[in-house]
Amino acid sequence: MTLSDRLIRTTMECAFRIAEEMDARAVMLYADVIPDEAVLDGVKCARDLILFAGGNKAARMSPRDRTILKIPDMKLTRMGQIKIAVTKGIAAGLFGRDDKVVCLTGVPEFGYFDCIIVIDVGKEFEIMTSEHFPDLFEGLNPEVFGAVLTMALELGAKGREGRPVGAIFILGDYNHVLPLTRQMIINPFAGYNEEERNILNPALTETIREFSALDGAFIIRGDGVCMAAGSYLSAVMEGKDLPSGLGSRHLAAAAVTSMTKAVAVVVSESTGTIRVFKRSKLFVSIERPVD
C-alpha cells in the first residue's frame, strides 16, 4: 500500500469515527482524490458511504452497490465541491433536514484527502427548516436540476466567448410560472420537438450558452424541456429577505419562487456566483469555479 493509500485509509477511518460520534446520516468521499478504487476494497462504514466525483471520473467508476453523485469537472473550492454534492443529494432524496453528513475532500493532484467537513443540512441549507421542505423539489427531475446546476456553473466560470454573463433558469411548476412571464423576444425554442430542446440532451449545451446572452430567463419544465428563453419575469416581492448586494435578476428569480413551487438558479454576471432559490429563500450559494 502506497503512502497516499495509507493517508486515504487513515482519514476515512477518522471520518467514520466522527460520523459514529455525531450520528451522521452518511459519509461522503470526493472520489477524484482517490487514484485507485482498490483502496476502497474492504472498507466498512456503519453509515451510508456516498462517493461524489467529476463527470469524467464518475463515468469510469464501477458502482459496486455504492451511490455516486456526479459533480462538474471544474476547479472548485473544497466547499464548492461539497455544496454541489450535498445539494444534488438533497434533490435525489438522500438527505433530509435533520441529517448530518461527514465529507472528505481535497485536491485531486495531491492524491489524498486533506479536509474533513461536517455539514448539518438543516443549518447549512436554511430553507430545509421551513414548512415547505416536503415539496422542495416536487415535480422536478433531479437529473434536470443537476444538468442546469452544471450549466450555470460553466457559465459562471467561463461566461460566453470569454465575457461574463448573467442568467436565470426557472425550473418546474411550469403551469403556474407561465402566467408570471412574457416574451421579451420571439421565443427561440418555439417550433422544435421536445427531445431537441430537453436540457438533458448534450447537443443543447452550446445553444444554451448562446442564448445566455439574451436578456430574460430560461423557463424549463420539470422534465427538462426548455419552454422559453428571453422571458421577462413579472413577479414582484420585497427584497428585504434577500442577502444584501443582490440585484434585480436575483429579486425577480426569488419572486417567481415565492408564488410558485419552481426552483430558480441564478448566475451572477458580476461575480459568477451561483445561487439557488426556493420559496423566495436562498437555498444555496456556490462561489464561481476557477476556469
N, C-alpha and C positions, 0 to 999 in steps of 0.2 A: 504494500500500500504506500503510495507516494505521500509526501508531506502535505500537499494540498488536500488529498483524500482524507488524511487524518484530521486536518483542520475542519473539513466539512463535517465529518462524523462527530467531532467534538462539539462544534457549535449546534448541530442538530440535537445532540443529547441534552445540551443546556436548554435549548428551546422546548424540548419535550418536558423537561422538569418544570420549567416556567409555566407551560400550558397546564400541567397537572396541578400546580400550586394555585393557579388563578382560575381553575375550572374553565379553561378556554374551549370554545366550540371546535377550533381547528388550528392546525399549524400549516402555514403556507411557506413554500420554498421557491425562491427565484431560480428556476432551473437553468437559465442561461449561464449561471455561475459554475454549474457542475460540468466539468469536462467530459466525464464518462458516467452514464447512467448506472453502471455497475456498482458505483459507490452507494447506491440506494438499496442494493440487494441485501435482504435480511434485516432491513431497518424496521423496527417495531415501534409504533406510536399508539398510545391509548386513545388519542384524539384523531379526528379526520385529518389525513395528510393530503394537502392540495398543492399541486405544482402550478406555477404560473411562468410563462415563457414568451419570448418574442415569437412572432408568427412563424419564422423560418425554423427556429428550434422546436417549437411545438409540433410542427408538421413532421419532424423527423423522430419524435419521441414515441415510444411504444406505450399505450395506455396502461397496461399491467394492472387493470382494475383501479387506476388512480384517476382522480379528476384533474384535468389540465385546463387552465384558463389561459387564453391567448391574449397577449398584450402587443401593442405595436412594436415593430423593430426600429426603435429610436433610442437616442441617448437621453434617457430620462433620469431625473434625480431619483434617489432611493425612495423618497416619499411619493414621487410621481408614479414609480413602478407599483408601489403598494396601493395607493389610492385607486389607480385604474383597476388593479386586480380585485380589490375588495368591492369596488363599485360593480364590476361585472359579476362578482359572486352574489351580491345582493340582488341584481337583476335576474340571476339564474335561480334565486331562491335558496342559495346555500347558507346565507347568514341572515339573522333577524336582529331586531333592535336590542335584545338583551345579551347578545353574543359578544365574546372577546375572541380576537384572532391574534395568534403569535406569528409574526412574519420574519423570515430570514432573507436578507438580500445582500447585495454587494456589487462589485464591478466585474463583469464577465472576464475582462482581460487579466484580472488577478487570479481567477480560478478557485476562489474560496469565499465563504460568507464572512462579512466583516461588520454586520449590523443586525441586531435583533430589536424589533419594534413591536410593541403590543398595541393593538387597535381595539378600543372599546367602541363598538359600532354605534351604539346609541348616543355617545358623546361626540364622536368624530363626525358623524353624519346627523346633524341636528334634527332634520325632518323625521328621522326614524322614531323620535319620541312622540310624534304627533298622532292624532286620532286617525289620520289618513294612511297610516302605514300599510294596512291590508291591500290598498289599491295603488301602491307605489308605482308598479309597472304593469298595472292591469291593462290588458288588451294590446300590449307592446311585446313583440317577439324579442327575447334577449339578444339574439343574433343581430337583429336590426339595430338595437341600441349600441351593441358593440361595434358594428360597422360604422355607424355615424360618429361614435366617440373617436374611433381611429381616424376617420376622415377629418374631423375637427382638429385633432392633434397634429395631423400632417399640415393642415392649413395654418395652424398656429406656428409651426416650426418653419415652414418653407414659404408660406404665402402663395402668391400667384406670380410666376415669372420673376421671382426674387423680390417682389414687393409685398409688404404686409397687407393682409385683407381682414375684414371683419365679416362674420357670418352668423346667421341664426338658423337652427334646424328645429322645427316643431314636429314632435313625434307622437303619433297616436291620437285617439279620440277625434278622428277627422270630421265626423258629422257635426260636432259641437265647435270645432276650430273654424270650419269653413265660414260660418256667418260673421266671424271676427276678422276676416281678411278680405282684401280686394286686390286685384292685379294692378301693379304699377306699370307693367308692360304686358305685351301678349305672352301668355303662358308658354314657355319654350318646351314643356313636356306634353302639351296637348297633341293628340293625334297618334301617339306612339303606344304600342301594346304594353301591357303591364310587365311582362318579362323584361323587355328592353329598358324600362325605367325603374326597375327594382334596385334599391341600394345594395342588395346582396350580389348583384351582377357585377363582377370585376370590370367589365367593359364600360361601366358607367362612371368609374372613378375620375377619369380625365374630364368628362362632361361636367361633373360637379365642381371640379377645380375651375373650369372656365366660367361657369355660371356664378361662382362665388364673387365675381367682380360686379355682379348686378346688385343694386340696392334692393332691400327687402329680404324676405325669409324663404327658406325651403320648407314646404309643407309635405310631410311624409306620413303615409298611413301606417298603422301598427304592424302590417305585414311587410313593410319595406317599400311599397310602391310610392314613388315620388309623384305627388299630385300637382305640385306647382313650384315655381321658383320666381323670385322677384315679387313676392307678395307683401303688401303693406298690412301690418298688424294694427287693428283699430281698438284693441282692448286697452283700457285705461285703469291705472291704480296709483295710489300714492307711493312715493319712493322711500318713505320713512323706514320701512322694514328691510331695505336693501343695504348692504355694506356701503360705506361712503366711497365716493370716487367712481361709481359705476354710472354709465351714461344712458342715453335714450334706447340704445339697442338692448341693453340688459333689462331696462324697465319694461319695454314692450314685450320681451320674451316672458318675463316674470308675470306680467299682467295676463297674458293668454293662459298661463298655467293656473292662475288664480280663479279663472272662470270655467276651466275645463279639467279633464283628467290627463291632459297631454303633458309630455316632458319636453323641456326646451334645453338645447345645447347651444351655447353661445361662444363664439371665438372673438376675443378682444383684438381689435385692429392695432391698438397702441402697444399692447404688451404680449400678445399671443397666448394669454392665459385662457384656459377652457373652463367654463362654468356651466354647471347643470342645475336647472331649476325644476321644482315640482311643487304644486300648490302654493305658488308665489315665493317659496322659500329656496334659498341657496342650498342645494343638496351637496355638492362637492365642487371644489376649485382645484384645478391642476395647472401648475405653472408651465410655461412654454418649454417644450422639449428643445434640446440643442440640435440644430440642423446638422 
